[in-house]
């Protein structure tokens, strides 16, 4: 049986976590990107689907290419972050299910059903994107997840040779600058948005 995490760990992952708009100059190494993946890949998904495809923009050229596809407000965030990440989804993820979910013919559930594949890829890549954020925070890094981009432009810029891959959302990554966050915004209590049936 699992033991609850310490309050300090829960603070890091959730309670004191923020969406950063700027970062310090401290570098993020490629080994840290690998470490994030090695954690996030274990997060549960439906039928062990792993549709997420990540592009880790670490160089100036890659960040400039991504910045050209985002809103004016998000552009400087992308350019100044140590790393900017495109969290995308592969709608042909089912081709990997014989390896990833071998105890039944799960691939057959999705063969010929593009609508089901698209919905499932979006749902499970979003889950994986959340695991990316949690893994980064657990490893001492900060993130700035964002919408505010032209999906078609991002897909053309990064996935033109992968027609089954589409962007889901973008996140910046690094060591957050406390001066770049807003005052803590409210989170409603349980009774506001929850129903126990």
N, C-alpha and C positions, 0 to 999 in steps of 0.2 A: 504494500500500500504506500502511495506517495505521501511524503510529508509536505506541508505547506511551505512555500518560500518565506524567507525572512521579510520583515517589513521593509528593510533596506532594499532588497531585491525587487519587491513589489513597487516601491517608490521609483526605482530606476526604470522599470519597464512601463509603468502606468501612471502613478499618481503625480510624479514630478516631471514626467516626460513632456516635451514641448515640440511643436513644429517650428524648426529654426529657419529664419530668413537669411542668416549669415553665419559665417564660421570663422574660427581662428586660422592662423597660417599653418597650424600643425598638419603635417602630411598624413595621408592615409595610404598604407602600403597595399600592394597586391595580395599579400598574405592575409590581410584583414578581409579583403573581398572574398577570398576563398573560405575563410572562417565563417563569414556570414552565410554563404551558401551551404556549408557543411552543417550548420544548425538549421537553417530554414527548410532544407529539403526533407526534414523529418516531421514537419508539421502535418497533421492529418488532413486529407482531402477525400472527396468522394471516390471510392474505388481506386485509391492510390493514383488518381490522375495527377500528372505533373505538367500542366500546360504552360506554366510560366516560362518565358524566355527573357533573360535579363541582358541588357547592353550597359556595361559599366563605362561611362564616358570619363576617362581620366586625363586625356590630353586636350590641349587647347583647341585643336581642330575639331575633335569630336564634340566638345562642349559648344563650340561655335555653330556647328551643324544643328545641334539640338536647339540651341537658343534661337535660331532663325525660325523655329516652328512653334514657339510659345508666345504667350501674350507679352506685351511690353512690360508689365509689372513683374513677370516671372523671369524675363531675360537676364537681368543682372544676378539673380539668384543662381541661375544655371552656370553662368560664366565664372562666378567667384567661388563657387563651392569646390572643395578638393575633388569630389566625385559627384557626377550626376548620373542617375540610373533610369533607364527606360524599363519599366516592368510591362512586358508584353505577353501575349497569349498565342499559342499555336492551336488553331482550330483542327489541325490534323493530329492532335495529341493521341487519339485513339490507336494510331499505328504502333505506339509503344506499349499498349496495354498487355499484349501477350508476355512481355518481359516484366512489367511493373505489377500486374495483377493476374498471375499465371494460373490460379486455381479454377478459373472459369473463363468462358469465351466472352470477356467483356467488350472486346473490340466489335463483336457482332451487334452490340446494343447501339452502336453509333454509325456503323456502315450505312451509307446512303441517306443519312439523316443530318443534313448540314445545319438545320435549325437547332436540333438537340445538341450537336457538337458546339455550336457557337455559344449557346446558353451555358453549357457546362464548362467550356473553356473560360468564359468570363467569370463565372462563379468561383471556380477553383483557382484561377490565376489571381483573383482578388484576395482569396484566402492566403495564397502564397505571398502576395505583396504585403499583407499584414504580418505574416511570419518574418518577412524581410525586415520590417520595421522593428519587431520585437527582438529579433536576433541581433540587429545592429545595436539597439539599446543595451541588450544584455552583455555585449562585448565592449561597452564603453563609448560607443559612437552615438551621434545624433542624426536625425533625419528631418527632411522638410517635404513631405508628400504634397503633390499638387495636381490639380487639373489645369485648366487654362492653357490648352495647347491645341493645335490643329492636328487631329488624329491622322487625317489623310497625308499631311505633310510629313509627320514623323514616320509613318509607315513607308512612304516613298523614299525618305532619306536613309532609313536604316534597314528596311525589310523588302526592298524592291526585288531582290532575288529569292525571297521566301514568301510567296503569295498567300500561304496559310497563316502567316504571323501578323498580328495586329497589336498595336499599342493599347495598353489599358490605362496606366497612369505613370507619372514621373515622380522621382524623389531625388532630393539632394542628400549628400552624405558627408559627414565630417565631424569635427569637434565644434559644437555649437558655441557661438558668441552670445552670451546672456543678454547683451544689449540689443540683439536682433529680434527678440520675442516680445509679443504684446503682454500686457498684464493678464494674469490668469483669468480665463473666461469660465462662465458657470457650467456646471454639469448637473442636470436635474436628478433628484432622488428616485429611488426605485418606483414609487407609486405613480409617478408622472407618466411613464411610457411603458409600463409593464402590466401584464395581466396574468394572474395565476388561475388557470382553468381547472 
